[in-house]
Amino acid sequence: MLSRRWLRLLPLHLMLWPALALLLVYSYGPIVGILIAFEKFMPSKGIFGSPFVGFENFKYVWELPDTKQVLTNTVVIALLKIVLNLSMPITLALLLNEVRLKFFKRSIQTAIYFPYFLSWVLLGGILIDILSPSQGIVNEMIRFFGFKPVFFLGDPHWFRFTVVMTDLWKEVGFNTIVFLAAVTSVNPSLYEAAVIDGASRWKQTLHVTLPSMLPVIVLIATLSLGNVLNAGFDQIFNLYSPQVYSTGDILDTYVFRIGMVDTQYGVATAVGLFKSVVSCIFISISYVLAYRLANYRIF
């Protein structure tokens, strides 16, 4: 009996092996490289031949004058992205739910969803042209109204704002679709009962729609905690420059410069390991909160 069941399930197990092999090779295999964070890594000697220095790389990183500013930039940008990418899609979903013209509604959905499919390499080039202080269309409009042009990608005071708003423009469509699905799944009988009780559209939204969306909102909000130290390498790497390091440099770009440009592999790995450990802690906390507040289960 057991052998028959095993033979029946064998094709399914065999289908898993390619995925497991890729997971082992590309996800678990590189974990060995964590050793570099505790070594004075020399490429000629390799991971297992380089001298062991303990926590010296971590101490060196923490003593660097830029580390605290980079950490601050990362947390501020990431938190702003999390808050806006939660609040704005909810607002758009509620507004789109009130639109009765299907063609107009679908057109708006398509327009806001389209940027999500574009890479930051492409969007970076587009934004550099659009936001150019000399010939960019945005600054041309600013000049038209009699104001001075703004160097959005070169002024440290404007760079964080530009990063957060462009990320919102790219991601808001996808998140809106998620919340719009939650809105459309609300039981229509609840609205009928609210109308009988004399509730206006605003009251229906406040007392029926939002409470029905609350489990999804809580779930996405708690799961977003894992991105506190993930401010978006692709976006910032394609938009920033040395002029805006003071407000735009984040942990991922910091690791790239230390490791790939300055060839301080041990130090770069130490920063990356620190980020991974903190992110793992926040992800664990987010899953616990999602389980308790939104009844979320992995299995």
C-alpha positions as CSV (number, residue, x, y, z in Angstrom):
1,M,0.0,0.0,0.0
2,L,2.8,2.4,0.9
3,S,4.8,1.6,-2.2
4,R,1.8,2.3,-4.4
5,R,1.2,5.6,-2.8
6,W,4.9,6.4,-3.1
7,L,4.9,5.5,-6.8
8,R,1.8,7.7,-7.3
9,L,3.4,10.7,-5.7
10,L,6.8,10.2,-7.3
11,P,6.1,12.4,-10.3
12,L,5.0,15.3,-8.1
13,H,8.2,14.9,-6.0
14,L,10.3,14.9,-9.2
15,M,8.7,18.1,-10.3
16,L,9.9,19.8,-7.1
17,W,13.5,18.9,-7.6
18,P,14.4,21.6,-10.2
19,A,12.9,24.3,-7.9
20,L,14.7,22.9,-4.9
21,A,18.0,22.7,-6.8
22,L,17.7,26.4,-7.8
23,L,16.8,27.3,-4.2
24,L,19.8,25.5,-2.8
25,V,22.2,26.8,-5.4
26,Y,21.1,30.5,-5.5
27,S,19.6,31.1,-2.1
28,Y,21.2,28.8,0.5
29,G,24.6,28.2,-1.2
30,P,25.6,31.9,-1.1
31,I,25.0,31.9,2.7
32,V,28.6,30.5,3.0
33,G,29.7,34.0,1.9
34,I,28.6,35.4,5.3
35,L,32.1,34.3,6.5
36,I,33.5,37.2,4.6
37,A,32.0,39.6,7.1
38,F,34.3,38.2,9.8
39,E,37.4,38.1,7.6
40,K,39.9,40.4,6.0
41,F,38.9,39.0,2.7
42,M,41.6,38.5,0.0
43,P,40.3,37.2,-3.3
44,S,43.6,35.4,-4.0
45,K,43.2,33.3,-0.8
46,G,39.4,32.8,-1.0
47,I,36.7,32.6,1.7
48,F,38.4,29.8,3.7
49,G,42.0,31.1,3.3
50,S,41.5,34.7,4.3
51,P,42.5,35.8,7.8
52,F,39.8,35.8,10.5
53,V,39.3,39.2,12.2
54,G,36.1,38.6,14.2
55,F,33.8,41.7,14.5
56,E,36.5,44.1,13.4
57,N,34.6,44.9,10.1
58,F,31.4,45.7,12.1
59,K,33.3,48.0,14.4
60,Y,35.0,49.7,11.4
61,V,31.7,50.3,9.7
62,W,30.0,51.7,12.8
63,E,32.9,54.2,13.2
64,L,32.7,55.5,9.7
65,P,31.2,59.0,9.7
66,D,28.7,58.2,6.9
67,T,27.2,55.1,8.5
68,K,24.7,56.7,10.8
69,Q,23.5,59.1,8.1
70,V,23.1,56.3,5.6
71,L,21.1,54.3,8.2
72,T,18.9,57.4,8.9
73,N,18.3,57.9,5.2
74,T,17.3,54.3,4.7
75,V,14.8,54.3,7.5
76,V,13.3,57.6,6.6
77,I,12.9,56.8,2.9
78,A,11.6,53.3,3.6
79,L,9.0,54.5,6.2
80,L,7.7,57.3,3.9
81,K,7.3,54.7,1.1
82,I,5.5,52.3,3.3
83,V,3.1,54.9,4.7
84,L,2.3,56.5,1.3
85,N,2.1,53.1,-0.5
86,L,-0.5,52.1,2.0
87,S,-2.6,55.3,2.3
88,M,-2.8,56.4,-1.3
89,P,-3.9,53.1,-2.8
90,I,-6.6,52.8,-0.2
91,T,-7.8,56.3,-1.2
92,L,-7.7,55.5,-4.9
93,A,-9.5,52.2,-4.4
94,L,-12.3,54.0,-2.5
95,L,-12.6,56.7,-5.2
96,L,-12.5,54.1,-8.1
97,N,-15.2,52.1,-6.3
98,E,-17.5,55.2,-6.6
99,V,-17.0,55.5,-10.4
100,R,-20.0,54.1,-12.3
101,L,-18.7,54.5,-15.9
102,K,-16.9,51.2,-16.5
103,F,-14.9,52.5,-19.5
104,F,-13.6,55.5,-17.5
105,K,-12.9,53.3,-14.5
106,R,-10.9,50.7,-16.5
107,S,-9.0,53.5,-18.3
108,I,-7.9,55.0,-15.0
109,Q,-6.9,51.5,-13.6
110,T,-4.8,50.9,-16.7
111,A,-3.1,54.3,-16.6
112,I,-2.1,54.0,-13.0
113,Y,-1.1,50.3,-13.3
114,F,1.1,50.7,-16.4
115,P,4.2,52.2,-14.6
116,Y,4.4,49.1,-12.4
117,F,5.6,47.0,-15.3
118,L,8.5,49.4,-16.2
119,S,12.0,48.8,-14.8
120,W,13.8,51.5,-12.9
121,V,16.5,51.5,-15.5
122,L,14.0,52.7,-18.0
123,L,12.1,55.0,-15.6
124,G,15.4,56.4,-14.4
125,G,16.3,57.7,-17.8
126,I,12.8,59.1,-18.3
127,L,12.8,60.9,-15.0
128,I,16.2,62.4,-15.6
129,D,14.9,64.0,-18.8
130,I,11.5,65.0,-17.3
131,L,13.0,66.5,-14.1
132,S,16.0,68.2,-15.8
133,P,16.5,71.7,-14.5
134,S,17.3,73.1,-17.9
135,Q,15.0,71.4,-20.4
136,G,12.7,69.1,-18.3
137,I,9.0,69.5,-18.8
138,V,8.4,69.8,-15.1
139,N,10.8,72.8,-14.7
140,E,9.4,74.4,-17.9
141,M,6.0,74.4,-16.2
142,I,7.5,75.8,-13.0
143,R,9.1,78.6,-15.0
144,F,5.8,79.3,-16.8
145,F,4.2,80.1,-13.5
146,G,7.1,82.5,-12.6
147,F,9.0,80.3,-10.1
148,K,12.7,79.3,-10.2
149,P,13.5,75.8,-11.5
150,V,14.2,73.0,-9.0
151,F,17.0,70.5,-9.3
152,F,15.0,67.6,-8.1
153,L,17.7,65.0,-8.6
154,G,20.7,67.2,-7.6
155,D,19.4,69.1,-4.6
156,P,19.7,67.1,-1.3
157,H,16.6,68.9,0.1
158,W,14.5,67.7,-2.8
159,F,15.9,64.3,-3.5
160,R,14.1,62.3,-0.8
161,F,10.8,63.9,-1.9
162,T,11.5,63.0,-5.5
163,V,12.4,59.4,-4.6
164,V,9.3,58.8,-2.5
165,M,6.9,60.4,-5.0
166,T,8.3,58.6,-8.0
167,D,8.2,55.3,-6.2
168,L,4.6,56.1,-5.3
169,W,3.8,56.8,-8.9
170,K,5.3,53.5,-10.0
171,E,3.8,51.3,-7.2
172,V,0.4,52.8,-6.5
173,G,-1.4,51.0,-9.3
174,F,-0.6,47.5,-8.1
175,N,-1.5,48.3,-4.5
176,T,-4.7,49.9,-5.7
177,I,-5.8,46.8,-7.5
178,V,-5.2,44.8,-4.2
179,F,-7.4,47.1,-2.2
180,L,-10.0,47.5,-5.0
181,A,-10.4,43.7,-4.9
182,A,-11.0,44.0,-1.1
183,V,-13.6,46.7,-1.8
184,T,-15.5,44.7,-4.4
185,S,-15.7,41.7,-2.1
186,V,-17.8,43.5,0.5
187,N,-21.2,41.9,1.0
188,P,-23.8,44.1,-0.9
189,S,-26.4,43.3,1.8
190,L,-24.4,45.5,4.2
191,Y,-24.8,48.5,1.9
192,E,-28.5,47.7,1.5
193,A,-28.9,47.7,5.3
194,A,-27.0,51.0,5.5
195,V,-29.2,52.6,2.9
196,I,-32.3,51.5,4.8
197,D,-30.8,53.1,8.0
198,G,-30.4,56.4,6.0
199,A,-26.6,56.3,5.6
200,S,-25.1,58.6,3.0
201,R,-22.3,57.4,0.6
202,W,-19.7,58.9,3.0
203,K,-21.3,57.1,5.9
204,Q,-21.4,53.8,3.9
205,T,-17.7,54.2,3.1
206,L,-16.8,55.0,6.7
207,H,-18.9,52.4,8.5
208,V,-19.2,49.6,5.9
209,T,-16.4,49.7,3.3
210,L,-13.4,50.6,5.5
211,P,-14.2,48.1,8.3
212,S,-14.6,45.4,5.7
213,M,-11.2,46.3,4.2
214,L,-9.6,46.4,7.6
215,P,-8.2,42.8,7.7
216,V,-6.5,43.4,4.3
217,I,-5.1,46.8,5.4
218,V,-3.8,45.3,8.7
219,L,-2.2,42.4,6.8
220,I,-0.4,44.5,4.2
221,A,0.7,47.1,6.9
222,T,2.2,44.4,9.1
223,L,3.9,42.6,6.3
224,S,5.4,45.9,5.2
225,L,7.5,46.0,8.4
226,G,10.0,43.7,6.8
227,N,10.9,46.5,4.3
228,V,12.0,49.1,6.9
229,L,15.6,48.7,5.8
230,N,14.7,48.2,2.1
231,A,14.5,51.7,0.6
232,G,14.8,50.5,-3.0
233,F,18.3,50.0,-4.5
234,D,17.2,49.9,-8.2
235,Q,15.5,53.2,-8.0
236,I,18.0,55.2,-6.0
237,F,21.0,53.7,-7.8
238,N,19.6,54.9,-11.1
239,L,18.7,58.4,-9.8
240,Y,21.2,59.5,-7.2
241,S,24.6,61.1,-7.6
242,P,27.4,62.2,-5.1
243,Q,25.6,65.6,-4.8
244,V,22.7,63.9,-2.8
245,Y,24.6,61.3,-0.8
246,S,23.8,63.2,2.4
247,T,20.0,62.6,2.1
248,G,19.8,59.9,-0.6
249,D,22.5,57.3,0.2
250,I,21.0,54.1,1.6
251,L,22.4,50.8,2.9
252,D,22.2,49.0,-0.4
253,T,24.0,51.7,-2.4
254,Y,26.5,52.1,0.5
255,V,27.2,48.4,0.3
256,F,27.7,48.6,-3.5
257,R,30.1,51.5,-3.2
258,I,32.1,49.9,-0.4
259,G,32.2,46.5,-2.0
260,M,32.3,47.0,-5.7
261,V,34.0,50.4,-6.0
262,D,36.3,50.4,-3.0
263,T,36.8,46.6,-3.0
264,Q,36.4,46.4,0.8
265,Y,34.5,43.1,0.5
266,G,34.6,42.2,4.2
267,V,33.2,45.6,5.3
268,A,30.5,45.5,2.6
269,T,29.4,42.0,3.6
270,A,29.3,43.1,7.3
271,V,26.8,45.9,6.3
272,G,24.8,43.5,4.2
273,L,24.7,41.0,7.1
274,F,23.5,43.6,9.5
275,K,20.7,44.6,7.2
276,S,19.7,41.0,6.7
277,V,19.6,40.2,10.4
278,V,17.5,43.4,11.2
279,S,15.2,42.7,8.2
280,C,14.7,39.1,9.4
281,I,13.7,40.3,12.9
282,F,11.2,42.7,11.5
283,I,9.8,40.1,9.1
284,S,9.3,37.7,12.0
285,I,7.6,40.4,14.0
286,S,5.4,41.3,11.1
287,Y,4.3,37.6,10.6
288,V,3.4,37.4,14.3
289,L,1.4,40.6,14.1
290,A,-0.3,39.5,10.9
291,Y,-1.3,36.2,12.6
292,R,-2.7,37.9,15.7
293,L,-4.3,41.0,14.1
294,A,-5.4,39.6,10.7
295,N,-5.5,35.8,11.3
296,Y,-2.9,35.4,8.6
297,R,-1.3,31.9,8.2
298,I,1.5,30.8,5.9
299,F,0.0,27.3,5.6
